[in-house]
Amino acid sequence: MSEAAARRTARAIDALRRGWVVAIGEGGDALSLMAIETGATAAVLSDGSAKGLLISAARAATLKLGNQLAAADAALPVAIAVPSDCDAGLALAIADPSLDLRYPMKGPFVARPLGDAMAARAAMELAREAGLLPAFVLLEGVEAEVTLAPDDIAAFQDAGTLRIAARARLPVAAASNAELVAFRSDADAADHVALVVGQRDGSAPVVRLHSECLTGDVLGSLKCDCGPQLHEALHQIADAGWGILLYLRQEGRGIGLVNKLRAYSLQDQGFDTVDANIRLGFAVDARDFSVAAQMLRLLAVEEVRLLTNNPEKVAGLEAEGVKVVERLPLQIAANPHNAHYLATKRDRTGHKL
């Protein structure tokens, strides 16, 4: 995979987030797309350049399109005709399942032949990389800001080599002898950090992989256990003598803050955290734990005592060559607001003490 391909994808992600047009494919068969939630949707819906809407397979299932021939493959995105009364508000309501109770009367919708299935799948992945809903306006006769091939997105995902950008001593409440190390990647703008506590002594450090959670870590949300886990992990690392907290910029299990809030809205409608992510068109867990493995290698750490209840974190590190010599449980008391969430993690994603 070429560096040029990864750069094209990075430019396409930036273009989508700015509401600009991106093309995926080659020549006249390329899909020209504008993200529904950020684009000038009203303008393209009114000027005749919109030829359809592209939605994820999960969203198509919610909208009951599975009985139409063009939407019968549950593994593929679905193209639908633009409804005759479609404006920007309706387009967003079609794209965003968290709005279903507010806008219940939608459809019927007519599925259209997809055309380039590989390009359509790539479009869904591109939206997810951009932290956007996987939903687009399909356009014709509109010049794209960036044109890329479906394989370019895989090149972008493989291009995320980290490097240490800066480091400094940082006394924290749990440990005064700590150092903060910041990492940067060529693939995205997220700066991951590691808090190294204590002095390296030749033993395997106690390590915690903690994914960013603004609502829990900063605002003290009671809907999750992230804030209490973060602080308990810091104290356990300090008590161990030395260890590392890896703070990964992967909000909402990798779907981003805005989509996490949409998932919260769906949870308020009765969906658990797993079904909410799927309903939005995302994976149950979209995090990339290979980032943590790269951070540990840059810190010259090959073996860890991993502080986690999540077997996927153990598997993710070991798949990248970091040996987990011991798994240490992290027990946090439930509250009335997160008890169902914690039970879902146990029963549906395999978390355990």
ABEGO torsion letter per residue (X at the ends): XBAAAAAAAAAAAAAAAAGBBBBBEBEAABBBBBBAAABBAAAAAAAGABAEBBBBAAAAAAAGAAABAAAABAABBBBBBBBAABBAAAAAAAABAAAAAABABBOBBBBBBAEBAAAAAAAAAAAAAAGBBBBBBBBBGBBBABBBBAAAAAAAAAABBBBBABBBBBBBAABABBBBBBBBBAABABBBBBBBBEBBAGBBBBBBBBBBBAAAAAAGBAABAAAAAAAAAAAAAAAAGBEBBBBBBBBGGGAEAAAAAAAAAAAAAGBBAAAAAAAAGBBABABBAAAAAAAAAAAGBABBBBBBABAAAAAAAAAAGBBBABBBBBBBBBBAAAAAAAAAAAAAAGBBX
